[in-house]
Amino acid sequence: MKNKANFHTHCNFCDGRNPAEDFVKAAIAENFRACGFSSHSPLPFETFWNMPACKMPAYLNEIKRLKTLYAADIEIYASLEIDYLDESYNASIPPLQTLPLDYRISSIHFMPWQLPHKEENMICIDGEYDAFELSVNRHYGGNIKTAVQKYFDNSMKMVAAGGFDIVGHIDKIYMNARRHKDFDMNASWYRNPFLELLDLIAEKELIVEINTKNKIKKGHTYPHVNSYRDLCKRKISVMINSDAHSTDLIYEGINETIPLLQEAGFRSTRELVKGKWEEIELKNIQTITT
């Protein structure tokens, strides 16, 4: 039975290293049931990893072509990973809502600290630590608690704004914040806003992505494994994604994460099956043997 899937894939329309068709061929070779493409959406400013707006028609046409060409072998889905910046740019705005997408992932990579929307006016939470620390020092007086609170405030606004199906790497602030001398994941100033965010996600009935991109290389997922039980307690549906940027990483870390979810009480993952959302039992997911 084909039960492998990955719905967070970046091809070379954004910062992925391989053409979309190469991902499809790799997924078929690994006996995948489904592959979803989720290029970084265009932003009001250009970055090296976001897809320029001028490429959007070609991107959608290419995914449509691959859907038809490989229909007998695999389910292919078109999506975007859409940044939340503020009320003026997020997944709910009309230009992004009118696109012919099968689903939408919403994530936070940037926190604006002033207008207009330009890269130099953004705090990047997903880059190198030195740049992150510099931003915390410059814009938050070196207070990591204030930076974390801003991140979760923006995350709450993102969920409230809606317009998407999946919350991408929900606690990505942890990637760099954990290296700060004053960071404490178990402190109330971190736990309380995180749990408040989970409550809102449960209310909105959104899917939380279990992002396994760094599971093997760095030993952690987003969200952190310590929060799996918090998600399960709230009956939040999860989707396991590798956030692949190259064809060799389409199933990266998923094998290792499935048993951790099972230990936390999860029995299924939510995925698109023939265009409809369904729960897929974790015990039935065909994993790669090594």
C-alpha positions as CSV (number, residue, x, y, z in Angstrom):
1,M,0.0,0.0,0.0
2,K,1.3,3.5,-0.9
3,N,1.1,5.6,2.2
4,K,4.2,7.7,2.1
5,A,3.5,11.4,1.5
6,N,5.1,14.8,1.9
7,F,3.1,18.0,1.5
8,H,5.9,20.6,2.2
9,T,8.2,20.6,-0.8
10,H,10.3,23.4,-2.2
11,C,11.4,23.0,-5.8
12,N,13.6,25.4,-7.8
13,F,10.8,27.9,-8.3
14,C,11.9,29.2,-4.9
15,D,14.9,28.1,-2.9
16,G,14.6,24.3,-3.6
17,R,17.6,22.8,-5.4
18,N,15.7,20.6,-7.9
19,P,13.0,21.0,-10.5
20,A,9.5,19.9,-9.5
21,E,9.6,16.9,-11.9
22,D,12.7,15.5,-10.2
23,F,10.8,15.5,-6.9
24,V,7.9,13.7,-8.5
25,K,10.3,11.0,-10.0
26,A,12.0,10.6,-6.6
27,A,8.7,10.3,-4.8
28,I,7.5,7.7,-7.2
29,A,10.8,5.8,-6.8
30,E,10.2,5.8,-3.0
31,N,6.7,4.5,-3.5
32,F,5.0,7.7,-2.4
33,R,1.2,8.0,-2.5
34,A,1.2,11.8,-2.7
35,C,3.6,14.8,-3.1
36,G,2.5,18.4,-2.4
37,F,4.5,21.4,-3.7
38,S,4.6,24.4,-1.4
39,S,7.0,27.0,-2.8
40,H,7.6,30.1,-0.6
41,S,5.0,32.6,-1.7
42,P,6.0,36.0,-3.2
43,L,6.4,38.7,-0.7
44,P,6.1,42.5,-0.9
45,F,9.9,42.5,-1.1
46,E,12.3,40.0,-2.8
47,T,14.5,37.5,-0.9
48,F,16.7,34.8,-2.2
49,W,14.3,32.1,-1.0
50,N,10.9,33.4,-2.0
51,M,9.4,32.9,-5.4
52,P,9.1,36.1,-7.4
53,A,5.5,37.0,-8.3
54,C,6.4,36.9,-12.0
55,K,7.0,33.1,-11.7
56,M,3.6,32.3,-10.2
57,P,1.9,31.5,-13.5
58,A,4.7,29.2,-14.6
59,Y,4.8,27.5,-11.2
60,L,1.0,26.7,-11.3
61,N,1.2,25.5,-14.9
62,E,4.1,23.2,-14.1
63,I,2.3,21.6,-11.2
64,K,-0.8,21.2,-13.3
65,R,1.3,19.6,-16.0
66,L,2.8,17.1,-13.6
67,K,-0.6,16.3,-12.1
68,T,-1.7,15.2,-15.5
69,L,1.5,13.5,-16.6
70,Y,1.9,11.3,-13.5
71,A,-1.8,10.9,-12.6
72,A,-1.5,7.1,-12.8
73,D,1.5,6.9,-10.5
74,I,1.1,9.5,-7.7
75,E,-1.2,12.2,-6.3
76,I,0.3,15.7,-6.9
77,Y,-1.0,18.8,-5.1
78,A,-0.3,22.5,-5.6
79,S,0.2,24.8,-2.6
80,L,2.2,27.7,-1.3
81,E,4.0,28.3,2.0
82,I,2.7,31.8,2.8
83,D,4.4,34.1,5.2
84,Y,2.4,36.1,7.8
85,L,3.8,39.6,8.0
86,D,0.8,41.5,9.4
87,E,-2.8,42.3,8.5
88,S,-1.8,43.7,5.1
89,Y,0.1,40.6,4.0
90,N,-1.0,37.1,5.0
91,A,-2.7,34.0,3.6
92,S,-6.2,35.6,3.8
93,I,-5.6,38.5,1.4
94,P,-7.6,38.3,-1.9
95,P,-4.6,37.9,-4.3
96,L,-3.5,34.7,-2.5
97,Q,-7.0,33.4,-1.9
98,T,-7.9,33.5,-5.5
99,L,-5.0,31.3,-6.6
100,P,-6.0,27.8,-7.7
101,L,-4.3,25.9,-4.9
102,D,-5.2,22.6,-3.2
103,Y,-4.2,23.8,0.2
104,R,-2.2,26.5,1.9
105,I,0.5,26.4,4.6
106,S,1.0,29.6,6.7
107,S,4.3,30.2,8.5
108,I,6.4,33.0,10.1
109,H,9.9,33.6,8.9
110,F,10.0,37.4,9.4
111,M,8.8,39.8,12.1
112,P,8.5,43.4,10.8
113,W,9.8,46.0,13.1
114,Q,8.9,49.0,11.0
115,L,7.3,49.9,7.7
116,P,7.5,49.8,4.7
117,H,7.8,46.1,4.1
118,K,11.4,45.7,3.0
119,E,13.9,42.9,4.0
120,E,16.0,45.4,6.0
121,N,12.9,46.2,8.1
122,M,12.4,42.6,9.0
123,I,13.7,40.4,11.8
124,C,14.5,37.0,10.3
125,I,13.9,34.2,12.7
126,D,15.0,31.5,10.3
127,G,18.6,32.6,9.4
128,E,22.0,32.4,11.1
129,Y,22.0,32.8,14.9
130,D,24.4,35.8,14.9
131,A,22.0,37.8,12.7
132,F,19.1,36.8,15.0
133,E,21.0,37.8,18.1
134,L,21.9,41.1,16.6
135,S,18.2,41.8,15.8
136,V,17.2,40.9,19.4
137,N,19.8,43.2,20.8
138,R,18.9,46.0,18.4
139,H,15.1,45.9,18.4
140,Y,14.3,44.2,21.7
141,G,17.0,45.5,24.0
142,G,18.6,42.0,24.1
143,N,15.4,40.7,25.8
144,I,14.7,37.2,24.3
145,K,11.4,37.1,26.2
146,T,10.1,40.2,24.4
147,A,11.2,38.7,21.0
148,V,9.4,35.4,21.8
149,Q,6.3,37.2,22.9
150,K,6.2,39.2,19.6
151,Y,6.6,35.9,17.7
152,F,3.6,34.3,19.5
153,D,1.6,37.5,19.2
154,N,2.1,37.4,15.4
155,S,1.3,33.7,15.4
156,M,-2.0,34.3,17.1
157,K,-2.8,37.1,14.6
158,M,-1.9,34.7,11.8
159,V,-4.3,32.0,13.0
160,A,-7.0,34.5,13.6
161,A,-6.7,35.9,10.1
162,G,-7.1,32.5,8.6
163,G,-7.1,31.7,4.9
164,F,-5.0,28.6,5.2
165,D,-5.2,24.9,6.2
166,I,-1.8,24.1,7.9
167,V,0.2,25.9,10.5
168,G,3.9,25.5,9.3
169,H,6.7,24.9,11.8
170,I,4.7,26.4,14.6
171,D,7.5,27.2,17.1
172,K,10.3,28.0,14.6
173,I,11.5,30.8,16.9
174,Y,12.9,28.0,19.0
175,M,15.6,27.3,16.4
176,N,17.6,30.4,17.3
177,A,16.0,31.4,20.6
178,R,17.2,28.2,22.3
179,R,20.8,29.4,21.8
180,H,20.2,32.6,23.8
181,K,21.6,32.6,27.3
182,D,18.3,33.6,28.8
183,F,16.1,31.2,26.9
184,D,14.0,28.6,28.8
185,M,11.4,26.5,27.0
186,N,9.8,25.5,30.3
187,A,9.4,29.0,31.6
188,S,5.9,30.4,31.8
189,W,6.8,33.3,29.5
190,Y,7.3,30.7,26.8
191,R,4.8,28.0,27.7
192,N,1.8,30.1,28.3
193,P,1.7,31.9,25.0
194,F,2.5,28.7,23.2
195,L,-0.4,26.9,24.8
196,E,-2.7,29.8,24.2
197,L,-1.7,29.5,20.5
198,L,-2.6,25.8,20.5
199,D,-6.0,26.6,22.1
200,L,-6.8,29.0,19.2
201,I,-5.6,26.5,16.6
202,A,-7.8,23.8,18.1
203,E,-10.8,26.2,18.1
204,K,-10.1,27.0,14.4
205,E,-9.7,23.3,13.6
206,L,-6.4,23.8,11.7
207,I,-3.8,21.2,11.1
208,V,-0.4,21.6,12.8
209,E,2.6,20.5,10.8
210,I,5.2,18.3,12.4
211,N,8.2,19.6,10.5
212,T,11.0,16.9,10.5
213,K,13.5,18.9,8.4
214,N,16.1,19.1,11.3
215,K,15.2,15.8,13.0
216,I,18.3,13.9,11.9
217,K,20.8,16.8,11.5
218,K,19.9,18.7,14.7
219,G,17.8,16.3,16.7
220,H,14.6,18.3,16.9
221,T,11.3,18.9,15.1
222,Y,9.0,21.9,14.9
223,P,7.0,21.8,17.1
224,H,9.4,20.4,19.7
225,V,8.7,16.8,20.8
226,N,7.9,18.0,24.3
227,S,4.8,19.7,22.9
228,Y,3.3,16.6,21.1
229,R,1.2,15.7,24.1
230,D,-0.1,19.3,24.3
231,L,-1.3,18.9,20.7
232,C,-2.8,15.5,21.3
233,K,-4.6,16.6,24.4
234,R,-6.3,19.3,22.4
235,K,-7.2,16.8,19.6
236,I,-5.3,18.9,17.1
237,S,-4.8,17.1,13.8
238,V,-1.2,16.8,12.6
239,M,0.6,16.4,9.3
240,I,4.2,15.1,9.1
241,N,6.3,17.0,6.6
242,S,10.0,16.9,5.8
243,D,10.1,20.5,4.4
244,A,12.2,19.1,1.6
245,H,14.5,21.4,-0.4
246,S,16.2,18.6,-2.4
247,T,15.0,15.3,-3.7
248,D,17.1,13.2,-1.3
249,L,15.3,14.8,1.6
250,I,11.7,14.1,0.7
251,Y,11.2,11.7,3.6
252,E,13.9,13.2,5.9
253,G,13.2,12.5,9.6
254,I,9.7,11.2,9.1
255,N,10.6,7.6,10.1
256,E,12.2,8.8,13.3
257,T,9.3,11.0,14.2
258,I,6.4,8.6,13.7
259,P,7.1,6.6,16.9
260,L,7.5,9.8,18.9
261,L,4.0,10.9,17.9
262,Q,2.7,7.4,18.8
263,E,4.2,7.6,22.2
264,A,2.5,11.0,22.7
265,G,-0.9,9.4,21.9
266,F,-1.3,10.2,18.2
267,R,-2.8,7.4,16.1
268,S,-3.1,9.3,12.7
269,T,-1.9,12.1,10.5
270,R,-4.2,14.2,8.3
271,E,-3.5,14.2,4.6
272,L,-5.2,14.9,1.3
273,V,-6.4,11.7,-0.3
274,K,-7.9,12.1,-3.8
275,G,-8.4,15.7,-3.0
276,K,-10.2,15.3,0.4
277,W,-8.8,15.5,3.9
278,E,-8.6,12.2,5.6
279,E,-6.9,10.7,8.7
280,I,-4.2,8.2,7.8
281,E,-3.3,5.8,10.6
282,L,0.3,6.1,11.6
283,K,0.7,2.3,11.9
284,N,-0.1,2.0,8.2
285,I,2.4,4.5,7.0
286,Q,5.0,2.7,4.9
287,T,8.4,3.8,6.1
288,I,11.7,3.6,4.4
289,T,13.9,0.8,5.8
290,T,17.6,1.6,6.3
